Amino acid sequence: MLDPFEEYNELRRSRPDLFVNPHATVIQDLDPSDREAFGLRYRDPYVILLRDKVRFPDGSEGGYVRIVHAAEGAGAAILPVHEGKVVLVEHFRHATRRSHWKIPRGFCAPNETVADTAARELTKELGCAAKRLCRIGTMHADTGLIAHSTGLFWAEVGPPGRLDTSEGIRQVALCDRAELSAWMSRGDITDSFTLSALSLVQELGLPPYARESLPAGSHAQEGREQFAVSERM
């Protein structure tokens, strides 16, 4: 049976990076009297739900709820491009109880790198492997609740194959720049990972937003140079 107090203290010992106190709200040590109000409230192979005892900047004390990934790696979201078009999947999501047009993503498995997660999720969700897979950035999906970041990737892929219908993926859509703009303007794309990846890819000038030339010294040009380095790594 889960003991919130013992499980919480064990997590503090095994993963101290989750409990650093750089400034502002300070995470407090727990004692047995805190067992009912604070501690580790839930865990499964993917996520852990914590309720931390904290001291706020004004000196008062209270509780904060946060979600951390069970694996020490974070996760990956991949913007796949096939023949100059972005491949989106229509995926039913339990939390919102609706379908969303989004890019493939997933949690890191134990001892798996973020790049390995990206490659695995592409194959799993789209049924195709990456011809090129390059990291383009990092995002935090919800800084008020979720502790970890997610690695963002751009990938060149072949045509989609067998979809992972077991997790609620219904269909794919291949969208060019104009279609993506129209979908976003109508509010058809609301997934934060997808919007972040599209924003980064547009800034970097990568397909489907490829530009023939960029001003020397521009942020986009620097990003494209960094992208080229990461691609070779």
Secondary structure, DSSP 8 states (H G I E B T S, - for coil): ---HHHHHHHHHHH-GGGG---SSSEE----GGGTTTSEEEEE-SSEEEEEEEEE-TTS-EEEEEEEEESSSS-EEEEEEEETTEEEEEEEEETTTTEEEEE--EEE--TT--HHHHHHHHHHHHHS--EEEEEEEEEE-S-TTTB---EEEEEEEE-S--S--GGGTEEEEEEE-HHHHHHHHHHT----HHHHHHHHHHHHHT-TTS--S---TT-HHHHHHHHHHHHHH-
